Amino acid sequence: MSKSNRQNTSYKISFLDRFKMAISLHKKNAANTLLDVLRHPTNSLLTILVLAIALALPTAFYVFSSNAKAISSNWSGGVQMALFLKENVSQEQRAEFIQELSFRPEFKEVVLIPKEQAIEDFKQQSGFGDALDYLDENPLPDSIILTPYENHSGAAMLEKLAQELEQNPVVDLAQLDMAWIQRYQAILEISQKVGTFVSILLAFGVLLIVGNTIRLAILNRRDEIQVIKLVGATDAFIRRPFLYTGFWYGLIAALLAALMVNIVLLLLQQPSSTLAELYNSGFSLMGLAPSQTLTLLAIGAGLGLFGAWFSVSKHLKDIQPT
């Protein structure tokens, strides 16, 4: 009795083949979902517009905040300190004090404004020249304008320096003109915190919008998902197209948000330049830098992907084959 030998042949898929197959599936899902988004422009456009507005608002706030910081950063060199001298100071004492200030390392410029020049400047700038002519004597004192170096223009450092100089016998009052700058920076800091809070709320809104859109897509394909599960499809296989849909929604919305912000900045460029010229400034509005645009695209795509993942994970497990 002869025995026939049976030869069992086993096929083993290598890791490289699995990797190539996964890449192929991802490419196919990415292309198909993008075509689906573009194939239904009415429904997709409404969702993308809402997402774009939600992304454009914090982006525009960030850009305008950056421009406001750029404006205030150029003010530190314009901070000055005014020293008002006492009435009984002699010219010798005044000259000696000015020489002492000139040798100090904190100040790059020391300018004396005699009271005669001060009253003339006040007449020209105030518009009360005729009324001031009736005064018996000049009420303005001699003053010294000090311009500090940038490395000595900090608020705390200048306040301490003003207190020190005010103790000098010839000085009646030391005054800083940076209070308005400090107020501006305080307002800017408050607005940044409010903007951060609003940005977090809008990001949460993007997650909800994408999640609800994916939820409706899952419910519309409920029967299809049940059939696919019956033939053995895994949750990862079913989840992948929905994740790419959320990814494309977020990415396209971020592109549209960047376009909106740049259009607004382009419209404001000429008025802002005109305003800067009135203040003898060469400032011009800064738009979105390439790195900032890429960051916005990454945030939009990430929010869309995470919103889709959260919605799919929640609703996919509720759909079981019957």
ABEGO torsion letter per residue (X at the ends): XBBBBBBBBBBBBBAAAAAAAAAAAAAAAAAAAAAAAAABAAAAAAAAAAAAAAAAAAAAAAAAAAAAAAAAAAAAAABBBBBBBBAABBAAAAAAAAAAAAABAABABBBBBBAAAAAAAAAAAAGAAAAAAABABBABBBBBBBBBBAAAABAAAAAAAAAAAAABAABABBBBAAAAAAAAAAAAAAAAAAAAAAAAAAAAAAAAAAAAAAAAAAAAAAAAAAAAAAAGBBAAAAAAAAAAAAAAAAAAAAAAAAAAAAAAAAAAAAAAAAAAAAAGBABBBBBBBAAAAAAAAAAAAAAAAAAAAAAAAAAAAABBBX
